[in-house]
Amino acid sequence: MRKRYDFSQARRNPYAKRLKRPVTIRLDEATMAYFRQLAADTELPYQSLINLYLRDCAAHGRRLALSWRASKAGVV
């Protein structure tokens, strides 16, 4: 191993902007169980499957349809 390296001719990684970024999200047990089972079936890491699913949703502009209804007692 050299004591010094010459980086004067180096250039930035052109793919650096495409690298994944670690994030922390909270998922319920049923969701995790679903993706872990899917990971076992497809032999892909569950984090990769979650990323693929979210990327597909973002690429197709999918939105979750939510509607809030007030309960009769006023408690949701």
HELIX and SHEET records of a PDB file:
HELIX    1   1 ALA A   16  ARG A   18  5                                   3    
HELIX    2   2 GLU A   29  THR A   42  1                                  14    
HELIX    3   3 TYR A   46  ALA A   59  1                                  14    
END                                                                             
